[in-house]
Amino acid sequence: MQLSGAVAVVSGGASGLGLATARRLRALGCQVVILDLPESAGRSVASEHGLDFHPADVTDPDQVSAAIAAASDLGPVRIAVACAGIDKPGRAVGRSGPLPLEDFERVVHVNLTGTFNVVRLAAAEMMATDPINDERGVIITTSSVAATDGQIGQAAYSASKAAVAALTLPLAREFARSLIRVVSIAPGIFDTPMVAALPDSVRTSLADQVPHPARLGRPEEFAALVEHVVSNPMINGETIRLDGAIRMGPR
């Protein structure tokens, strides 16, 4: 897929992996629309980095549809990267009793349903475009190493990210006839706002678990993989771990 001149949509684009991806795609010549919550820093970072911002909750069909339509006004949408996600750790049965079901449902709703909402609407828009070099578009979702290495207290997050990974092959097979690729990236421990909220001792412990390089991942490294996936037409239907060889322990 040719990057220069392409229109890209990035959900969760106001910070972390999404912002790094949006900035890299913009630097490569893409027109980039970032989707994020109205209360996010989306408007200010878009102005700072030459992006377009559209406020949207990824779980809201109408809001995401409006954002995709706004992106299509810039030109044919060729790239969609779904980075929006949340975590709410909690044991299934903690000291105060069973985990509130709404806590589990909220994480799955944002991470899985929100991702699928972005994917289905972006794919529909891509299908209406003319192919270029036998491709109409590329969709990249964000799973996690927690999909396979989930730790205690991560039941909701792990389940949601495993489901995102499980979407990849059936969607790639479905969209193949429309010349659209679907790939998921499963990052390890990256230096994002979600991780920044953890105590320093926990951040250090997580970084120490990475064999090499023994540090937290940088959002720019995630963005670099997005660039390669978009550029390489043979990468399709795969979940790619990006983790410095980490295998998470139970805690």
C-alpha positions, 0 to 999 in steps of 0.5 A: 500500500502506497503511504504518500497521499493515503487517508488514514484513520487512527482511533485512540489517536490523541495519545500513546500508540495511536498518537505515535502512529498518527504522527508517523503516518503524517510524516510519511505523507498521509492525511490522518484523522484521529478519533478520540473522546471529546474530553481527550487532548485530540484537538490540541495534538491534532493542531500541533502535528498537522492532523485532523481530529474528530471526537468519537467514542469507538463504541458509538456507531453514529460517532464513528461513522461520522468520523469515517465520513469526515476522513473520506472527505479528504480522499479515499480511506486506505488505512485504519488503525484501531488503538483505542483501549482501556484497562480496569484490573481486578481479580474475578474474586477479590477481598470485597467479593466477585468483580462487578460484572459491569467492570468486566463488560466495560473493558470488553465493550471498549476493547473488543466491540469498539475495535470491531465497530471501527473495523466494520465501518472503515472496511465498508468505506474502503470497499467503495474505493478503487484499488491501487496496485491490487489493494484497497486498504489495510486495517490494523488492530491492537491486541496485546501479549496479555491475550496469551500471557494474561496475569492475575487481575487481567481477566477482562483485559486479556479476554478482550485482547485475545478476542481482538486477535481472534478477529484477525484471520476471519476478517482477513479471509472475509475482506480478501475478495475486496483487496483489504488486509487485516493485521493485528499487533500485540504489543508488550509493555509500552510506555503509554499513558496507561502504563505511566499511571502505574507506580514507578516500582511497578513500571521498573518491575515490568521493564525488568521482565523484558529480555532485550531490550530491557526497557519499556517499548516506545510508542514510536516502535509500534508506529514503525511496525504499522508502517511496515505492515502497511507497506508490505502486501504479504502481511495479512491475517496475522497477529504480530507480537512486538514485545522484546521477547517478554513472556509475562509471569502470573503476577 
